[in-house]
Amino acid sequence: MKTLVLVDIQNDFCSGGALEVEDGDAVVQIANKLMEADIFDLVVATQDWHPEDHGSFASNQGTSPFSLGELD
C-alpha cells in the first residue's frame, strides 16, 4: 500500500501566519499536487497540537518568542 503522510501542514506556517516559515506556502502546492496525482492508496494528514502549558512555548520557558532557548 502506498501512503502519503502530510505532517503538520497548517496556516500558521504560511505567509502571514503566527509561525511564518520562509516559502511555507510552497508546501501546500506540492501537497495538493501529490494528493491529486492519484498514486497513493491512502492519504493521511496530521496536525501537531500542544496544550497552553506545554514546554515548547517560549512563554513557558521564560524566553521571548522566536528566540533560541533550551527545553526543560
VENVENFEN-V267488 format. One record per backbone hydrogen bond with DSSP energy under -1.0 kcal/mol. CO is the residue of the C=O (numbers start at 1). NH is the residue of the N-H. If there is no record, write none. Layout:
CO|NH / CO|NH
This chain:
2|41 / 2|42 / 4|44 / 6|46 / 10|13 / 11|14 / 12|19 / 13|21 / 14|17 / 17|20 / 21|24 / 23|26 / 25|29 / 26|30 / 27|31 / 28|32 / 29|33 / 30|34 / 31|35 / 32|36 / 33|37 / 42|4 / 44|6 / 46|8 / 51|54 / 54|57 / 57|60 / 58|61 / 58|63 / 64|67
